[in-house]
């Protein structure tokens, strides 16, 4: 079983950037705590809290009883006015840049590709609550 995010998002490939999935909702899955690229496990998530922090999920949300997958569903998937597949991919790439040993440089290239595409969709992103985080990503990438 895949996480809520992965179960509802169709694979999208943009400018030869692979599609990434993560598995955190089913602890019985052999892929639990893994990031997958095009069907291949490329990273094991050691600290789940750090992973979810990349998506804007905070310790205060955790204290308030908000589940991370519910937060991601509400912020990225349920909003029918936007297609947040790129936003999700950007956050996974930012996490991998910080925590992966093998794919750091390639992830930076892929991140730049996604950031360019998200800039092209700036009108779509104008009212997004995640816009301040995206602006910060563009500055720090």
C-alpha positions in Angstrom: 0.0 0.0 0.0 1.3 3.4 -0.9 1.0 6.6 1.1 -2.0 8.8 0.5 0.0 11.1 -1.7 1.4 8.4 -3.9 -2.0 6.6 -4.2 -3.7 9.6 -5.7 -1.1 11.2 -8.0 -0.4 9.9 -11.4 3.2 9.6 -12.4 4.4 12.7 -14.2 7.7 13.0 -16.0 8.8 16.5 -16.9 11.8 17.2 -19.1 13.4 13.8 -18.4 13.1 14.2 -14.6 12.1 10.9 -13.0 9.1 10.6 -10.9 9.7 10.0 -7.1 7.4 8.2 -4.6 7.8 7.8 -0.9 6.3 5.1 1.3 5.5 6.1 4.9 1.9 5.0 5.5 2.2 1.2 5.8 4.9 0.0 8.2 4.4 -3.6 7.0 5.4 -2.7 3.4 8.9 -3.8 2.4 9.2 -0.3 0.9 8.3 1.5 4.2 10.6 4.5 4.8 11.9 4.4 1.3 12.0 6.9 -1.6 11.6 5.3 -5.0 12.7 6.6 -8.4 11.0 5.1 -11.4 10.4 1.8 -9.5 13.8 1.5 -7.9 14.4 2.2 -4.2 17.1 4.9 -4.0 17.0 6.1 -0.4 15.9 5.0 3.1 14.3 7.7 5.2 16.0 7.6 8.5 14.2 10.5 10.2 10.5 10.7 9.1 10.0 14.0 10.9 12.7 15.7 8.8 11.1 14.3 5.7 7.7 15.7 6.5 9.2 19.0 7.5 10.2 19.5 3.9 6.5 19.5 3.1 5.7 22.2 5.7 4.5 19.8 8.4 5.6 21.2 11.7 6.0 19.9 15.3 3.1 22.2 16.3 0.9 20.4 13.8 2.0 17.1 15.3 1.1 18.4 18.8 -2.3 19.5 17.6 -3.0 15.9 16.3 -2.7 16.6 12.6 -1.4 13.5 10.8 1.4 14.2 8.3 -0.3 12.4 5.4 -3.6 14.2 6.1 -1.7 17.5 6.0 -0.1 16.6 2.7 -3.4 15.4 1.3 -5.1 18.7 2.3 -2.3 21.0 1.1 -1.2 19.3 -2.1 -3.8 16.9 -3.4 -7.3 18.0 -2.3 -7.0 21.5 -3.7 -8.6 21.0 -7.1 -7.6 24.4 -8.5 -3.9 23.5 -8.7 -1.8 20.5 -9.7 0.7 20.1 -7.0 2.6 17.1 -8.4 5.5 19.3 -9.1 5.4 20.8 -5.6 5.5 17.3 -4.1 8.4 16.3 -6.4 10.3 19.5 -5.5 10.0 18.7 -1.8 11.2 15.1 -2.2 14.2 16.4 -4.2 15.1 19.0 -1.6 15.0 16.2 1.0 17.2 14.0 -1.1 19.7 16.8 -1.7 20.1 17.1 2.1 20.0 13.4 3.0 21.1 11.2 0.0 24.7 10.4 -0.6 24.4 9.0 -4.1 22.1 11.4 -6.1 22.9 14.8 -4.7 24.3 16.5 -7.8 21.7 14.9 -10.1 18.9 15.9 -7.7 20.1 19.5 -7.9 19.7 19.4 -11.7 16.3 17.9 -11.5 15.2 20.4 -8.9 16.2 23.3 -11.1 14.1 21.8 -13.9 11.1 21.5 -11.6 11.6 25.0 -10.3 11.7 26.4 -13.8 8.4 24.7 -14.5 6.8 26.0 -11.3 7.9 29.5 -12.2 6.2 29.0 -15.6 3.0 28.2 -13.7 3.3 31.3 -11.5 -0.3 32.4 -12.1 -1.5 29.0 -10.8 0.7 29.3 -7.7 -0.3 32.9 -6.9 -2.7 32.0 -4.1 -1.0 28.9 -2.9 -0.3 28.7 0.9 3.0 27.1 0.1 4.2 30.0 -2.0 6.5 31.4 0.7 8.2 28.0 0.9 8.6 27.8 -2.9 10.1 31.3 -3.1 12.6 30.2 -0.4 13.4 27.0 -2.4 14.1 29.0 -5.5 16.4 31.3 -3.6 18.3 28.5 -1.9 18.5 26.0 -4.8 
